[in-house]
Amino acid sequence: MTVYEKTFESNPIPYQVHNLSKCYGKFQALNDVSFTLPWGKIVGLLGKNGAGKSTLMRCMLGFLDHDGVVSLDGFHLQHRDHRVFDQVAFIPDVSGLDDRLTVRQTINYVKNVNPRFNEERSQRLFERSNLPLDKKIGKLSKGMKTKLYLLLTISLDVRYLLLDEPTLGLDIAFRKEFFNIILGEFFDEQRTILISTHQVEEIEDMLQEIIIIDQGKVVMNEEVESLKTRYRVATVASEQRSALVNAGAREINSTLGFVTAVVDSQTEIEGARYSRPSISDIFMEVVGGNNATA
């Protein structure tokens, strides 16, 4: 049994956020945020720009001082607490790699400074990649830099992986490869992934639970299947728009003589057609957008 496996068995207390608040001067970025990351789940952290997603992740990692409690494996994380990296890896929207080093030198550096580095897994990953080991980081494309950072990160024996817009600005082919690598090489019933992204349509089939944050507050935290049972999309003729308003729909969209909205699954509207909502549908209903009725 490896040290990694022993740690998993002897620390059954999950990653928890309790009454977390963060202010920048007079601006309150997070307001009394509480949730628990479940084991063995892929969780989406969703919110509009400026909702507080990146601030939340950085508080969870101890990068930012804050009010409230972040606990991991039973201990309370402090500001700049190195213990978080015993169980958590983080892929931000920028790589932070040293352009002066080659790919091979970067791998060796991470191996020598991080006790969680799994050399066997790393060798397998990099042998199958098309990364040029003797090329300097500064000469790599953005996609190759992101791939290198990803492979280095999932070479670490940790329980939690936090992703903050990890594929921002990358083409669709690489984004698909990125998430396929994570599913194939990292995720299992003992590991949890928290993904903050605006490209929710791409990862909808991966997500098992979502946390929606709006104006610094958690406004929804629920399993995806439960949500898709609780809501449905209703489509009616344009002249029946008032029926959707009366049903409490917040976001109503118009197209080709029809209007659609997410409504409660128990809602019945005469003449309506119903379909299963996407996570994007539910997100827009919860936080509102340009078509919000209130």
VENRAVEN-V666927 format. One record per backbone hydrogen bond with DSSP energy under -0.5 kcal/mol. CO is the residue of the C=O (numbers start at 1). NH is the residue of the N-H. Records with the same first field share a line. If there is no record, write none. Layout:
# VENRAVEN-V666927
CO=NH ; NH
This chain:
# VENRAVEN-V666927
2=6
3=7
4=8
5=9
6=10
7=11
12=14
13=73
14=16
15=37
16=71
17=35
18=69
20=33
21=67
22=29 ; 30
23=25
24=27
26=28
27=24 ; 29
30=22
33=20
35=17
36=38
37=15
38=41
41=43 ; 193
42=208 ; 209
43=195
44=46 ; 211
45=197
46=213
48=51
51=216
52=56
53=57
54=58
55=59
56=60
57=61
58=63 ; 64
59=62
62=80
67=21
69=18
70=77
71=16
72=75
75=72 ; 77
78=81
80=82
81=84
82=85
83=86
84=87 ; 88
87=159 ; 160
89=162
90=92
91=164
97=99
98=101
99=138
101=137
102=106
103=107
104=108
105=109
106=110
107=111
108=112
109=113
110=114
113=115
114=117
116=157
117=119
118=122
119=123
120=124
121=125
122=126
123=127
124=128
125=129
131=133
132=135
133=104
135=103
136=139
137=140
141=145
142=146
143=147
144=148
145=149
146=150
147=151
148=152
149=153
150=154
152=155
153=156
155=118
156=158
159=192
160=89
161=194
162=91
163=165 ; 196
165=168
167=170
171=175
172=176
173=177
174=178
175=179
176=180
177=181
178=182
179=183
180=184
181=185
182=186 ; 187
188=191
192=161
193=43 ; 195
194=163 ; 196
195=45 ; 197
196=165
198=200
199=202 ; 203
200=203 ; 204
203=206 ; 207
208=224
209=44
210=222
211=46 ; 213
212=219 ; 220
214=217
216=31
217=214 ; 219
220=212
222=210
223=227
224=228
225=229
226=230
227=231
230=265
232=234 ; 263
233=275
234=261
235=273
236=259
237=240
238=241
240=243 ; 244
241=244 ; 245
242=246
243=247
244=249
245=248
250=252 ; 293
251=262
253=260
255=258
257=238
258=255
259=236
260=253
261=234
263=232
264=267
269=272
273=235
275=233
278=282
279=283
280=284
281=285
282=286
283=287
284=288
289=292
291=252
